[in-house]
């Protein structure tokens, strides 16, 4: 007849990777800082927080079982762009005052 097949070993169950909440937070703060770059005190604060959360999100996202590195990089780029705009505005304002 037919050969008997025993239930074989299929390996460990596949674990779903978790998205880093720090990466998502860094991306949201980076995008908000870029959209609200005209806000005098809010945008630099959002940019600094976006840089911090994005850097920690990059380090967490690169660990096994975690995702979100791309979102963290996007947040870092947006935050650094906002910070660069504010540094240029501060330099221009300082030269106009002096």
Backbone bond lengths (Angstrom), bond angles and torsions (degrees), N, CA, C in turn:
res aa  C-N    CA-C-N  psi(-1)  N-CA   C-N-CA  omega(-1)  CA-C   N-CA-C  phi
1 X - - - 1.438 - - 1.526 110.41 -
2 X 1.336 113.87 -139.83 1.455 118.90 -177.58 1.522 110.13 -96.81
3 X 1.326 116.71 144.50 1.462 117.60 176.56 1.526 110.27 -68.25
4 X 1.302 115.60 145.31 1.475 118.67 -179.04 1.534 109.10 -84.11
5 X 1.291 114.46 131.39 1.455 120.65 177.72 1.519 108.47 -104.11
6 X 1.300 114.77 124.95 1.459 118.09 175.97 1.516 108.87 -85.92
7 X 1.291 114.30 160.08 1.464 117.24 178.26 1.525 107.88 -68.49
8 X 1.282 115.43 119.40 1.461 121.02 -175.69 1.511 112.78 -86.74
9 X 1.277 114.95 170.24 1.459 122.14 177.38 1.513 108.20 -87.76
10 X 1.297 115.82 122.81 1.460 120.50 -176.52 1.521 113.03 -100.75
11 X 1.277 118.03 2.05 1.458 120.98 179.38 1.513 111.68 95.90
12 X 1.305 115.40 176.89 1.468 118.90 -179.03 1.526 110.56 -70.20
13 X 1.302 116.85 154.69 1.465 118.56 178.54 1.526 109.90 -66.20
14 X 1.301 114.64 144.21 1.452 119.33 179.72 1.520 109.59 -72.43
15 X 1.293 115.62 128.14 1.457 120.43 179.11 1.516 108.74 -94.76
16 X 1.288 115.11 137.47 1.450 120.90 178.19 1.516 109.35 -79.59
17 X 1.318 116.82 132.75 1.459 120.36 179.42 1.523 109.40 -74.04
18 X 1.315 114.78 143.87 1.461 120.31 179.59 1.518 109.70 -96.80
19 X 1.313 116.16 140.36 1.451 121.02 175.59 1.521 108.40 -83.67
20 X 1.307 115.32 134.34 1.460 120.71 -178.26 1.526 110.25 -70.22
21 X 1.311 116.48 122.42 1.462 120.91 176.25 1.512 112.01 -66.42
22 X 1.332 117.07 -29.66 1.455 120.72 177.08 1.524 111.02 -66.40
23 X 1.330 116.60 -37.01 1.459 120.59 178.29 1.525 111.02 -66.97
24 X 1.320 116.35 -41.88 1.463 120.49 178.82 1.531 110.00 -64.82
25 X 1.323 116.52 -43.02 1.459 120.54 179.04 1.525 111.03 -63.60
26 X 1.326 117.05 -42.20 1.462 120.74 178.02 1.515 111.91 -62.35
27 X 1.338 116.89 -40.12 1.460 120.00 178.97 1.525 111.33 -66.87
28 X 1.318 116.95 -43.65 1.471 120.42 -179.91 1.530 110.35 -63.86
29 X 1.334 117.21 -44.54 1.460 119.68 179.59 1.525 111.67 -66.17
30 X 1.326 117.20 -37.07 1.459 120.50 178.04 1.517 112.38 -64.80
31 X 1.330 116.15 -43.70 1.464 119.83 178.86 1.522 110.50 -66.68
32 X 1.326 117.27 -42.06 1.471 119.66 178.08 1.518 111.86 -63.68
33 X 1.323 117.27 -39.67 1.464 119.28 179.01 1.516 111.33 -65.06
34 X 1.326 117.19 -35.05 1.459 120.57 178.30 1.528 111.28 -71.99
35 X 1.324 116.50 -39.11 1.467 119.62 178.92 1.521 112.19 -71.88
36 X 1.329 117.05 -31.88 1.465 120.96 -177.82 1.528 111.81 -107.17
37 X 1.349 117.41 35.36 1.460 119.50 -176.66 1.523 112.40 -65.01
38 X 1.308 118.67 -18.23 1.458 122.26 -179.95 1.529 112.21 -80.81
39 X 1.320 118.58 -14.33 1.466 121.62 179.55 1.523 108.83 -73.60
40 X 1.310 116.82 125.37 1.465 121.24 -167.45 1.527 114.41 -62.72
41 X 1.300 119.09 -47.81 1.462 120.17 -178.40 1.516 113.23 -106.50
42 X 1.306 117.32 -21.31 1.453 120.90 -175.25 1.529 112.29 -75.23
43 X 1.317 117.75 -43.66 1.465 120.89 -175.82 1.530 112.98 -64.31
44 X 1.343 119.94 -45.87 1.471 117.30 177.74 1.530 112.61 -63.62
45 X 1.316 117.31 -36.63 1.455 120.70 177.87 1.531 110.96 -65.22
46 X 1.340 115.93 -43.70 1.466 119.79 177.20 1.524 111.26 -64.09
47 X 1.334 116.77 -37.11 1.469 120.28 179.74 1.528 110.65 -66.15
48 X 1.316 117.68 -43.83 1.467 120.65 179.55 1.526 110.64 -64.46
49 X 1.332 116.57 -45.83 1.463 119.78 177.87 1.529 111.24 -64.27
50 X 1.335 117.00 -37.22 1.455 120.70 177.57 1.514 112.37 -64.12
51 X 1.328 117.14 -38.46 1.465 121.13 177.61 1.525 110.02 -64.70
52 X 1.327 116.46 -45.96 1.471 120.33 -178.16 1.528 111.06 -63.53
53 X 1.341 116.40 -49.37 1.464 119.56 -178.62 1.530 111.74 -66.63
54 X 1.321 117.54 -35.94 1.461 119.90 -179.91 1.521 111.24 -68.24
55 X 1.318 117.20 -41.51 1.465 119.32 179.03 1.523 111.58 -64.57
56 X 1.325 116.82 -41.43 1.464 118.46 176.98 1.522 111.36 -70.49
57 X 1.328 117.55 -31.61 1.463 121.23 175.94 1.516 112.37 -67.94
58 X 1.340 117.17 -34.97 1.464 120.61 176.31 1.520 109.94 -65.14
59 X 1.327 116.14 -43.92 1.467 118.24 -179.09 1.535 111.23 -68.33
60 X 1.323 117.66 -37.25 1.457 119.78 178.70 1.526 111.36 -73.04
61 X 1.321 117.41 -37.38 1.455 121.05 -178.74 1.512 113.94 -69.42
62 X 1.325 116.98 -20.45 1.462 119.44 179.99 1.528 112.28 -85.35
63 X 1.317 117.55 -7.26 1.468 120.82 177.94 1.529 109.72 -77.50
64 X 1.337 117.10 153.66 1.472 119.54 178.83 1.531 111.70 -62.48
65 X 1.315 116.20 136.77 1.455 121.45 178.90 1.519 113.74 90.77
66 X 1.316 118.30 0.20 1.459 121.70 -178.21 1.523 109.69 -123.08
67 X 1.314 116.34 148.83 1.464 122.62 173.93 1.519 107.99 -127.83
68 X 1.316 116.48 176.23 1.456 120.68 176.46 1.512 113.86 114.14
69 X 1.325 117.82 8.17 1.459 119.55 -179.24 1.523 111.23 -63.76
70 X 1.317 117.07 -38.73 1.467 120.36 179.80 1.520 112.41 -64.16
71 X 1.323 116.61 -40.10 1.467 119.54 177.30 1.517 110.67 -65.89
72 X 1.322 117.00 -38.45 1.458 120.31 179.41 1.517 111.19 -66.47
73 X 1.320 117.35 -38.48 1.467 120.49 178.00 1.528 110.37 -66.21
74 X 1.327 117.43 -40.19 1.464 120.96 177.30 1.526 110.54 -62.33
75 X 1.324 117.21 -42.74 1.462 120.22 177.25 1.514 112.37 -65.02
76 X 1.328 116.75 -37.33 1.465 120.90 178.87 1.524 110.81 -65.80
77 X 1.328 117.02 -42.74 1.467 120.49 179.50 1.523 110.52 -63.63
78 X 1.325 117.55 -45.81 1.476 120.85 179.30 1.525 111.16 -63.34
79 X 1.325 117.32 -41.33 1.460 120.72 -179.25 1.522 111.05 -67.90
80 X 1.329 116.63 -41.75 1.467 119.29 179.04 1.525 111.65 -67.34
81 X 1.326 117.21 -34.51 1.460 120.59 176.77 1.528 110.69 -65.13
82 X 1.316 117.10 -42.97 1.464 120.93 177.06 1.521 111.02 -64.37
83 X 1.327 117.11 -42.08 1.463 120.45 178.81 1.525 110.48 -63.65
84 X 1.333 117.97 -38.53 1.462 121.04 178.77 1.526 110.97 -65.83
85 X 1.322 116.84 -39.72 1.474 120.26 177.21 1.519 109.97 -61.70
86 X 1.337 117.09 -44.00 1.460 119.80 -178.50 1.523 112.19 -69.48
87 X 1.318 118.23 -33.60 1.468 120.40 176.31 1.524 109.64 -67.16
88 X 1.324 117.39 -42.38 1.468 120.09 177.78 1.523 111.01 -63.85
89 X 1.323 117.70 -40.96 1.460 119.89 177.94 1.533 111.11 -64.54
90 X 1.311 117.80 -37.81 1.470 121.07 178.36 1.522 111.21 -66.90
91 X 1.321 117.30 -38.89 1.463 120.85 179.04 1.524 109.81 -67.42
92 X 1.326 116.82 -43.65 1.467 119.91 178.60 1.515 111.18 -63.02
93 X 1.325 117.15 -42.60 1.466 120.90 178.72 1.525 111.09 -65.06
94 X 1.324 117.65 -39.16 1.466 120.58 179.32 1.523 111.19 -66.91
95 X 1.316 118.31 -36.52 1.464 119.50 178.24 1.512 112.12 -72.92
96 X 1.321 117.62 -30.68 1.464 120.33 177.60 1.524 110.80 -72.14
97 X 1.306 116.91 -36.14 1.470 120.49 -179.46 1.529 111.10 -73.02
98 X 1.327 116.79 -39.06 1.467 121.18 -176.03 1.503 112.96 -75.84
